[in-house]
């Protein structure tokens, strides 16, 4: 197949507010063909040598670069980063096709069916059932996003045969049903996983009543960590790690009760630290390592004062993704 030049489809300079499906389909077809050519005999030696294990690290990098571009509202850069992330999808799908597992068409078919069956309020009950929905939900959500999320969870649970009615988890002697926590991915970053686990447990009634009840728990976990850390025995390191984990889990769930995403809170804190530390370096008359602790503290205090109100752009309130 002869491929067209890289800029064969010039972008209209008019701002687009609605996707042109025909143009997108044509460009996607071209991307799939390019990826197939790169992996084909006579293609790119580097691309042909890659495996799922060799490129998986790039997937995480590209996802974080997308995240960074969104945070900075750098939409010109975001266009490129989303393309790089899409490249990962095309790469995996082509490798899977080469090994006889599935193709990019199977990926798209799976996605399309999922979108239809989880949106009966948009596509209708009949279409949702044809796409595989086995849950009994009310498609009339009345414009309520909360109703949409409830339906989404019911449909998702039916797909995975996960109980959502607070059942005991047992389905016969010696046989255990899947846990409602099974579909919280272990592959998530730890902070995000902790928040999702807490949210899922809340639906079973296992949660703190409010953020105020979490404050004593934070103090309790801090005291337990202090007790373990006070030991100089290296053999106690696993216990210290466990107590630190308990403290982090509690703090993440405190953020959840406050409507604050722990990952975003820490990222914004990291940015403030970068800015303040850089200001310390600029303001110091000598290298920081030559300063006494009280001099460093004074520089830090001055940096905080100078940069008060300067930092990460405020983030929208977090809404849990279905």
Buried (B, 14 or more C-beta within 10 A) or exposed (E): EEEEEEEEEEEEEEEEEEEEEEEEEBEBEBBBBBBBBBBEEEBEEEBBEBEEEEBEEBBEEBBEBBBBBBBEEEEEBBEEBBEBBEBBBBBBBBBBBEEEEBBBEEBBEEEEBBEBBBBBBEBEBEBBBEBBBEBEBEBEBEEEEEBBBBBBBBBBBBBEEBBBEEEEEEEEEEEEBBEBEEBBEEEBEBBBBBBBBBBBBBEBEEBBEEBEEBEEBBEEBBEBBEEBBEEEEEEBEEBBEEBBBBBBBBBBBBBBBEEBBBBBBBBBEEBBEEBBBEBBEEEBEEEEEEBEEEBBEBBBEBBBEEBEEEBBEEEEEBEEEE
